Amino acid sequence: MTKRILITGKNSYVGQSFTDYCSENEPGLIIDSVSVRGDEWQSLDFTSYDTILHCAGIAHNSSDSNLEDLYYQVNRDLTIAVATKAKAEGVKQFLFMSSMIVFGNHPSGKTYINAGTVPNPDNFYGDSKLQAEIGLEKLQSEDFKIAIVRPPMIYGKGSKGNYPLLAKLAKKSPIFPNYPNKRSMLYIGNLCRFISLVIKHNDAGKFHPQNAEYVQTSEMVMLIAEAYDHKIFMPKSFNFIINKMFRLNIIKKVFGELYYDQEMSRYKNRDYQKFDLKQSIILTEAVNEG
């Protein structure tokens, strides 16, 4: 069965990765993409599309109050405007790339999220995503399915954000603390397979995909180092100091805990977690190196 998908956010990491994934693995999913900067997208005819995959948005976190209005304009208002047009023109499904950030972070740096956890964003980035979700839910109907995807940190070939910084450190540093922590992460290959399944089954609801196993920061650093045959010493002797420094944001970011209950990420017995952590690191770093 052929489906036509329009990706908003022509240069987005998820959008580009999903296009590449479908060209190699999903010939029945026909992909187009469009930039939604400016107003030109409003004249595009949506009637031939089955699904809008909305990847457009501001993807990085910022505490700059001067950007607050822009976050709401792009992450909330633009999202709702695109969805409103899609519904009016007969699109059957709208898939919104939201974020784990809607749940906020516990001040302790240890955040565990389960099915009963209520979204509680602690910055305007997270709140702009949550407000978009609320607006989208008002548009949902029997003929217009809304799928909201709240991924944790996404990594893979060409990814941005914290992963490249961690990889750079892993390739050069002779030492890194062996600190026990637990994080939900999502390899781009697993995410693309997940998105394809949601689209093919025309599903609706809120989804929380993640890798099959949690990530310990030191384990990820070690795997990256191994991909480059770089030896790195990982002592536990720094852990006492790290515990004393958890009030610092940089320590929370590197060694804090932020993870979903695995039950939240199960998806109707459909297997999307094709790549485990070691495989995903080997693929990411081997391809990047070449």
Backbone torsions as a table, in degrees:
resi	resn	phi	psi	omega
1	MET	NA	127.4	-178.8
2	THR	-90.7	137.2	174.1
3	LYS	-130.1	144.4	177.7
4	ARG	-106.4	129.3	-177.4
5	ILE	-121.2	134.0	173.3
6	LEU	-108.1	122.0	177.9
7	ILE	-97.5	123.8	172.1
8	THR	-93.4	138.4	-173.2
9	GLY	98.4	68.1	-170.4
10	LYS	-57.1	-33.7	-177.2
11	ASN	-106.3	14.1	-178.8
12	SER	-69.9	149.5	-179.6
13	TYR	-63.3	-46.9	-179.8
14	VAL	-66.1	-43.4	-179.1
15	GLY	-62.0	-45.2	179.2
16	GLN	-66.4	-40.6	-179.8
17	SER	-65.1	-40.0	-179.8
18	PHE	-67.9	-37.7	176.2
19	THR	-59.9	-45.8	178.7
20	ASP	-63.9	-41.3	-179.6
21	TYR	-60.9	-45.9	-177.7
22	CYS	-67.6	-35.6	179.7
23	SER	-64.3	-26.7	-178.8
24	GLU	-97.0	-28.1	-169.8
25	ASN	-125.1	-19.6	-173.0
26	GLU	-132.9	74.0	-178.9
27	PRO	-63.0	-19.0	179.4
28	GLY	-80.8	-9.1	177.4
29	LEU	-102.9	110.3	-177.3
30	ILE	-94.8	121.6	-170.7
31	ILE	-108.9	132.3	164.5
32	ASP	-122.6	160.2	177.2
33	SER	-139.1	155.2	-177.6
34	VAL	-147.0	144.9	170.9
35	SER	-83.7	137.8	177.9
36	VAL	-111.6	20.5	169.4
37	ARG	-75.9	139.8	-177.0
38	GLY	76.4	-159.3	-173.8
39	ASP	-114.7	-1.2	-173.8
40	GLU	-62.5	-32.9	-178.0
41	TRP	-60.7	-25.1	-176.8
42	GLN	-65.6	-22.6	179.8
43	SER	-90.9	-2.9	179.4
44	LEU	-74.7	137.1	178.9
45	ASP	-81.0	117.4	-179.6
46	PHE	-89.9	-6.4	-167.1
47	THR	-64.2	-21.0	-177.6
48	SER	-87.9	-1.8	-174.9
49	TYR	-100.3	141.6	175.5
50	ASP	-86.3	-35.8	-175.1
51	THR	-138.9	139.7	167.1
52	ILE	-104.1	121.6	173.2
53	LEU	-99.8	104.1	-172.2
54	HIS	-92.2	99.2	179.3
55	CYS	-103.3	-10.2	-178.1
56	ALA	-65.6	139.2	178.9
57	GLY	159.6	169.5	174.1
58	ILE	-87.9	116.3	-168.9
59	ALA	-96.8	-11.4	-177.6
60	HIS	-101.9	156.1	-179.9
61	ASN	-87.9	142.0	179.3
62	SER	-146.2	146.1	176.2
63	SER	-107.0	8.7	-179.4
64	ASP	-75.4	109.7	-176.1
65	SER	-63.2	-21.6	178.5
66	ASN	-67.5	-18.2	-178.3
67	LEU	-96.1	-2.8	-173.2
68	GLU	-57.5	-48.1	-179.1
69	ASP	-61.3	-38.5	-179.7
70	LEU	-63.6	-40.6	178.4
71	TYR	-59.0	-44.5	-179.6
72	TYR	-69.9	-37.6	178.7
73	GLN	-62.5	-42.1	-175.6
74	VAL	-85.5	-51.5	-172.8
75	ASN	-76.9	-30.1	-179.8
76	ARG	-102.9	-62.9	-170.1
77	ASP	-65.4	-44.6	180.0
78	LEU	-64.1	-41.3	179.0
79	THR	-58.2	-48.0	-178.6
80	ILE	-67.1	-36.2	179.2
81	ALA	-65.3	-42.8	178.9
82	VAL	-64.8	-43.4	-179.6
83	ALA	-64.9	-38.2	179.5
84	THR	-63.0	-42.4	177.3
85	LYS	-65.2	-42.6	-179.5
86	ALA	-60.2	-45.3	-179.7
87	LYS	-63.9	-43.4	-178.1
88	ALA	-64.0	-26.6	-176.1
89	GLU	-103.7	15.6	168.4
90	GLY	85.0	13.8	174.9
91	VAL	-66.2	139.8	-174.0
92	LYS	-86.1	-26.4	-172.7
93	GLN	-145.7	140.2	175.9
94	PHE	-124.5	117.6	-178.0
95	LEU	-108.8	116.1	-174.6
96	PHE	-105.3	123.9	174.8
97	MET	-83.2	95.2	176.0
98	SER	-90.1	-142.7	-175.8
99	SER	-163.2	153.1	171.9
100	MET	-58.9	-20.0	-175.3
101	ILE	-62.0	-17.6	-179.5
102	VAL	-64.5	-19.2	180.0
103	PHE	-86.0	-11.2	-177.8
104	GLY	72.1	-174.2	179.2
105	ASN	-127.6	138.4	175.8
106	HIS	-68.3	139.0	-179.3
107	PRO	-55.5	-25.1	-179.2
108	SER	-73.3	-15.2	-175.2
109	GLY	87.4	5.9	179.1
110	LYS	-123.3	103.5	-174.2
111	THR	-119.4	116.8	177.4
112	TYR	-114.0	128.4	-174.9
113	ILE	-119.0	124.7	175.7
114	ASN	-125.1	-174.7	-174.1
115	ALA	-61.4	-22.5	-179.8
116	GLY	-92.8	-2.9	-178.2
117	THR	-72.9	127.6	-179.8
118	VAL	-91.0	132.5	177.0
119	PRO	-53.3	136.4	-178.0
120	ASN	-152.2	70.6	-175.6
121	PRO	-61.7	144.6	-178.4
122	ASP	-111.4	14.7	174.4
123	ASN	-154.8	170.0	-175.3
124	PHE	-74.4	-19.9	173.0
125	TYR	-63.8	-52.2	179.4
126	GLY	-63.8	-39.7	-178.8
127	ASP	-69.0	-35.6	178.7
128	SER	-65.0	-35.9	176.0
129	LYS	-67.7	-43.4	-179.3
130	LEU	-65.1	-41.5	179.1
131	GLN	-63.7	-34.1	174.9
132	ALA	-63.9	-43.0	178.3
133	GLU	-58.1	-45.4	-178.4
134	ILE	-62.8	-41.7	178.1
135	GLY	-65.2	-38.8	-179.7
136	LEU	-66.3	-40.4	-178.2
137	GLU	-60.5	-28.9	178.1
138	LYS	-70.5	-21.0	-179.0
139	LEU	-89.5	-14.9	-173.7
140	GLN	-65.7	141.2	176.7
141	SER	-148.8	178.7	179.6
142	GLU	-61.1	-30.2	-177.8
143	ASP	-99.3	-1.7	-178.3
144	PHE	-137.7	96.9	-175.8
145	LYS	-83.4	135.9	176.9
146	ILE	-110.9	120.4	175.8
147	ALA	-114.0	119.5	-179.2
148	ILE	-109.5	119.4	-177.6
149	VAL	-108.8	124.4	-177.9
150	ARG	-114.9	74.9	-176.8
151	PRO	-74.2	153.4	168.0
152	PRO	-78.9	-160.9	-179.1
153	MET	-60.0	126.7	-179.6
154	ILE	-98.4	137.0	179.0
155	TYR	-140.3	162.4	179.5
156	GLY	154.2	-172.7	179.6
157	LYS	-53.5	124.0	176.1
158	GLY	77.7	6.8	-178.6
159	SER	-69.0	157.9	179.6
160	LYS	-114.2	-174.8	177.0
161	GLY	87.6	-141.3	-171.3
162	ASN	-77.2	-28.7	-175.7
163	TYR	-61.2	-48.4	179.6
164	PRO	-59.2	-33.6	178.0
165	LEU	-67.1	-40.8	178.1
166	LEU	-66.0	-40.1	179.9
167	ALA	-64.8	-41.0	178.8
168	LYS	-61.4	-41.4	177.8
169	LEU	-65.2	-43.1	-177.4
170	ALA	-63.5	-31.2	-177.6
171	LYS	-80.4	-17.3	-172.7
172	LYS	-120.5	-32.0	-173.7
173	SER	-74.6	140.2	176.6
174	PRO	-83.2	-9.5	-173.4
175	ILE	-148.5	145.2	175.7
176	PHE	-154.1	136.3	-177.3
177	PRO	-63.2	137.7	174.5
178	ASN	-91.5	80.3	-175.2
179	TYR	-104.6	129.9	-177.9
180	PRO	-77.1	116.7	173.8
181	ASN	-147.0	175.2	-172.9
182	LYS	-141.8	124.2	-179.5
183	ARG	-135.9	142.4	169.1
184	SER	-83.8	133.4	174.7
185	MET	-139.8	166.3	-175.3
186	LEU	-142.6	115.4	176.5
187	TYR	-71.7	139.6	-174.5
188	ILE	-58.4	-34.4	177.7
189	GLY	-63.1	-39.5	176.7
190	ASN	-68.6	-39.3	179.1
191	LEU	-64.5	-44.0	-179.1
192	CYS	-62.4	-40.4	176.9
193	ARG	-64.6	-40.3	178.7
194	PHE	-61.0	-48.4	-179.5
195	ILE	-59.6	-42.2	-179.5
196	SER	-60.8	-38.0	179.6
197	LEU	-68.7	-42.2	178.4
198	VAL	-61.3	-40.7	179.8
199	ILE	-69.4	-47.4	-176.8
200	LYS	-62.8	-31.1	-179.2
201	HIS	-96.9	2.9	178.7
202	ASN	51.0	46.1	-175.3
203	ASP	-82.7	157.2	176.5
204	ALA	-131.3	158.6	178.2
205	GLY	129.0	-171.6	177.5
206	LYS	-105.1	132.9	-174.2
207	PHE	-127.3	144.3	-175.6
208	HIS	-131.5	65.6	-177.5
209	PRO	-69.1	149.0	175.3
210	GLN	-158.0	169.7	173.9
211	ASN	-62.6	162.7	-177.9
212	ALA	-69.2	-25.2	179.6
213	GLU	-122.6	152.5	175.0
214	TYR	-74.5	161.0	-178.3
215	VAL	-112.4	130.8	167.3
216	GLN	-97.7	129.7	-173.8
217	THR	-53.9	-44.2	-178.4
218	SER	-65.1	-33.7	178.1
219	GLU	-65.9	-42.5	178.8
220	MET	-63.7	-42.8	178.1
221	VAL	-59.8	-42.6	-179.8
222	MET	-63.4	-43.4	-179.6
223	LEU	-64.7	-38.6	177.3
224	ILE	-65.5	-44.4	178.9
225	ALA	-60.4	-41.4	179.2
226	GLU	-63.1	-33.6	179.3
227	ALA	-63.1	-22.4	-179.9
228	TYR	-112.4	13.5	-177.9
229	ASP	53.4	36.7	178.5
230	HIS	-99.4	126.1	179.6
231	LYS	-85.2	131.3	-179.4
232	ILE	-135.8	131.5	-178.6
233	PHE	-90.6	131.7	-175.8
234	MET	-124.4	85.4	179.5
235	PRO	-83.3	157.3	174.8
236	LYS	-97.2	-0.2	-174.1
237	SER	-68.0	-18.6	179.5
238	PHE	-85.6	-7.7	-170.4
239	ASN	-63.8	-35.2	178.0
240	PHE	-62.1	-41.7	179.8
241	ILE	-67.7	-41.8	179.1
242	ILE	-59.8	-42.7	178.8
243	ASN	-60.1	-34.5	179.9
244	LYS	-75.3	-17.1	-173.5
245	MET	-108.3	15.1	-174.1
246	PHE	-68.9	-8.2	175.5
247	ARG	-73.7	-17.2	180.0
248	LEU	-81.5	133.8	-177.0
249	ASN	-61.7	-37.4	-178.5
250	ILE	-64.4	-36.1	178.0
251	ILE	-68.9	-42.4	177.3
252	LYS	-61.6	-40.0	-177.1
253	LYS	-66.4	-38.9	-176.1
254	VAL	-85.8	-42.6	-171.4
255	PHE	-115.3	1.1	179.4
256	GLY	-72.2	175.6	178.4
257	GLU	-115.6	132.9	178.1
258	LEU	-151.3	103.8	-173.5
259	TYR	-152.7	149.3	174.2
260	TYR	-86.5	146.5	164.5
261	ASP	-59.6	133.4	-176.7
262	GLN	-60.4	-27.9	179.7
263	GLU	-62.3	-29.9	179.8
264	MET	-66.2	-22.3	-171.7
265	SER	-99.4	-0.8	177.0
266	ARG	-73.6	143.1	-171.3
267	TYR	-133.0	82.2	172.3
268	LYS	49.3	39.2	179.6
269	ASN	60.3	20.7	176.3
270	ARG	-98.8	123.9	-173.3
271	ASP	-85.6	109.8	175.2
272	TYR	-111.5	-10.0	-175.7
273	GLN	-88.6	66.6	-173.7
274	LYS	-71.4	-35.4	-174.0
275	PHE	-108.3	128.5	173.8
276	ASP	-84.0	177.6	-173.6
277	LEU	-60.0	-48.5	-177.3
278	LYS	-62.4	-44.7	178.4
279	GLN	-60.0	-42.7	-176.4
280	SER	-66.1	-37.7	178.8
281	ILE	-68.6	-43.8	178.6
282	ILE	-59.3	-45.6	179.8
283	LEU	-64.4	-45.0	-178.5
284	THR	-62.5	-50.5	-174.5
285	GLU	-76.9	-35.0	178.9
286	ALA	-64.5	-42.6	-178.3
287	VAL	-69.9	-42.8	179.8
288	ASN	-61.8	-38.6	-177.7
289	GLU	-67.0	-38.0	-178.1
290	GLY	-78.1	NA	NA
